[in-house]
Amino acid sequence: MNNTRSALISNSDPIFVPCTPEELEGTKAFALPKSVGRERVLIVTLQSAIFQCFQYPDACTMIRKAVDRLSELHRKLEDRINGIVPKARRQPGILKKTE
């Protein structure tokens, strides 16, 4: 499994195996071989409660911000297509000569 694939694994992917000790209840994990200086095995874990409390809301916030930026860009491009061009901003300290 390459690095790109590991980033695209769904939380419900069957590759995750439930952990058995009572202290790890609700935790799933899988092993991923990776070359870091030498061949190593990384253990990828998922704990649903932590994901729901911390990672999911952060991901939603990032997506919401990206959608807002894309909407603003879309509006600006639509304005350009329709011939609406904003006035140029004046740069302070630059005076135009009138001759």
C-alpha positions as a printed NumPy array, in Angstrom:
array([[  0.   ,   0.   ,   0.   ],
       [  1.535,   3.349,  -0.984],
       [  1.378,   6.612,   0.978],
       [ -1.331,   8.144,  -1.225],
       [ -3.596,   5.146,  -0.738],
       [ -3.236,   5.272,   3.042],
       [ -4.494,   8.879,   3.074],
       [ -7.642,   7.858,   1.185],
       [ -8.788,   5.013,   3.434],
       [-12.343,   5.364,   4.697],
       [-13.081,   5.092,   8.425],
       [-15.316,   2.124,   7.626],
       [-12.723,   0.325,   5.459],
       [-12.432,  -3.36 ,   6.424],
       [ -8.637,  -2.924,   6.632],
       [ -9.241,  -1.514,  10.142],
       [ -9.27 ,  -4.318,  12.71 ],
       [-10.96 ,  -3.721,  16.089],
       [ -8.566,  -3.742,  19.05 ],
       [ -9.399,  -6.342,  21.685],
       [ -8.161,  -5.1  ,  25.084],
       [-10.91 ,  -3.474,  27.145],
       [ -8.915,  -0.214,  27.446],
       [ -8.908,   0.102,  23.653],
       [-12.623,  -0.518,  23.144],
       [-13.886,   1.447,  20.145],
       [-10.392,   1.679,  18.644],
       [ -9.494,   0.168,  15.266],
       [ -6.018,  -0.204,  13.774],
       [ -4.011,  -1.515,  10.834],
       [ -0.299,  -1.891,  10.065],
       [  1.362,  -0.072,   7.17 ],
       [  4.932,  -0.875,   6.052],
       [  6.928,   2.276,   5.269],
       [ 10.533,   3.056,   4.499],
       [ 11.786,   5.721,   6.925],
       [ 15.55 ,   5.433,   6.794],
       [ 14.936,   1.708,   6.957],
       [ 11.828,  -0.421,   6.585],
       [  9.419,   0.191,   9.469],
       [  5.836,  -0.734,  10.266],
       [  3.485,   2.114,  11.173],
       [  0.334,   1.4  ,  13.136],
       [ -2.581,   3.558,  11.987],
       [ -5.345,   3.877,  14.573],
       [ -8.87 ,   5.251,  14.545],
       [-10.825,   6.053,  17.684],
       [-14.324,   7.153,  16.646],
       [-14.996,   9.333,  19.7  ],
       [-11.797,  11.325,  19.16 ],
       [-12.504,  11.624,  15.442],
       [-16.046,  12.887,  16.065],
       [-14.977,  15.375,  18.767],
       [-11.842,  16.866,  17.24 ],
       [-10.99 ,  15.925,  13.668],
       [-14.432,  15.969,  12.061],
       [-15.386,  19.519,  13.168],
       [-11.975,  20.829,  12.044],
       [-12.398,  19.189,   8.651],
       [-15.887,  20.708,   8.314],
       [-14.53 ,  24.162,   9.172],
       [-11.762,  23.864,   6.573],
       [-14.246,  22.71 ,   3.916],
       [-16.643,  25.551,   4.773],
       [-13.83 ,  28.14 ,   4.451],
       [-12.712,  26.666,   1.122],
       [-16.289,  26.759,  -0.213],
       [-16.622,  30.405,   0.888],
       [-13.37 ,  31.353,  -0.901],
       [-14.439,  29.49 ,  -4.037],
       [-17.846,  31.208,  -3.97 ],
       [-16.167,  34.62 ,  -3.754],
       [-13.851,  33.739,  -6.637],
       [-16.843,  32.512,  -8.668],
       [-18.669,  35.788,  -8.026],
       [-15.633,  37.819,  -9.143],
       [-15.246,  35.762, -12.32 ],
       [-18.955,  36.12 , -13.098],
       [-18.637,  39.894, -12.629],
       [-15.731,  39.974, -15.086],
       [-17.7  ,  37.948, -17.636],
       [-20.589,  40.419, -17.28 ],
       [-18.303,  43.435, -17.738],
       [-18.355,  44.546, -14.128],
       [-14.804,  45.545, -13.34 ],
       [-13.965,  46.967,  -9.919],
       [-12.288,  50.346,  -9.723],
       [ -8.527,  50.192,  -9.473],
       [ -7.195,  50.793,  -6.006],
       [ -5.155,  53.932,  -5.495],
       [ -1.702,  53.288,  -4.248],
       [ -0.766,  55.726,  -1.49 ],
       [  2.198,  57.975,  -2.234],
       [  1.841,  57.842,  -6.005],
       [  0.569,  61.019,  -7.626],
       [ -0.416,  61.306, -11.258],
       [  1.082,  64.196, -13.193],
       [ -1.363,  66.288, -15.124],
       [  0.182,  67.937, -18.181]])
